[in-house]
Amino acid sequence: MVSRKWPSAVQVAAALCTLTAMAHAQRSSTRLVMDILSNPVFTILPFALWAALIAAAVYSFDAGGEGHDAPLRSARDIFEEHLTRHDIDREEYVDRRKALDHITAMV
């Protein structure tokens, strides 16, 4: 017959302490989760931060272009402005205007 060796009292006490500590840790972590979820600051704040981040991203992409109040100008208006500022001479203006008229006639 095989003789069975029983654990010592110290081993039993250590095992009970370990099990008790594990149960307490599980209860305290569950309690911590419930405390966090029941606190409105911890539940609403992350959603508010995400919403603010998304709104800032949308606003930055929307405002990335030129001002919304700036009217759209045609290519002819831009050519005339360059001509009046003397950035281009009359001959270059006529050449570019003919090319522009040719391109817009194709479209």
N, C-alpha and C positions, 0 to 999 in steps of 0.2 A: 504494500500500500504506500502511496505517495504521501509524504507528510507535507502539509500545507503550512507556509509561513505567513502568519498574520502580520499586517502592517503595524508599526509601532504607533504609539499615541501621538508622537510628534508628527509622523507622516499623515495621520488622520487629521490632526489639527491644521496642518499646512494645507491639506486638500480642502478642508472646510473654509479656511480663510480665503483661498484662491477662488472658490466657487462664490462665496459671499461678495468678494471684491468684484468679480465679473458681473454678478447680478446687479450690484449697486451701480457699476459703470453703465450698464445697459439702461437701468432706470433713469440715471442722471442724464444720459445722452438723449433719451426719449423726452424727458422733461425739458431739456434745453431746446430741443426742436419745437416742442409745443409752446414754450415761452417765446421763442422767436416768431413763430407763426401767429401767436395771439397778439403780438405787439404791432400796432398799425405802422409804426415807423419802419420796422424791418420788412413789412409786407408791401407797403405802398411806395416807400422810397426807391427801391430798385426799379420798379415800373416807371416811376416819375423820371428817374435818371435816364433810362433807356429811351423814353419818349422825348426827353429834352435832347438827347444825343441825335436821335433820328431827325427831329425838327431842325437842329442846327445843321446837319448834313444836307437836308433838303434846301434850307435857306441859302447855304453857301453855294450849292450847285445852281440854284435859281438866280442868285445875284452875281454869278460869275461873268455874265456877259456885260455888254455896255448898259448904260442906264436905261431904265424902262421908259423914261420920259423922252429920250432922244428920238426924234422922228427919223424914219428911214429915208435916206437920200438916194436918188437915182445916180447912175454912173454919169449921166450928162451934167447933173448938178455939181458933182465932184470935179469933172473936167472944167466946167465954167469957173468954179472956185479957184482951181489951180491957174487958170488963165488970168483971172483978176489979180491973183497974188504974184503974177509973173514967174511962177514956177516953170511954166512951159510957154513957148512962144506960139504965135497964131498958126503957124504952119504945122507944128506938132499937134495942136488942138484939132485942126481940121483933119489931119491924118487919123488920129485916134477916134475922132467922132465918126468918120467914115467906117472904120473898122468896127466900132461899136454898133453902128446902124446895120452893118452886114451881119454881125453875130446875132443881134436881136431879130433880124428878119428871118434867120434860120430857125429860131426857136419858135 
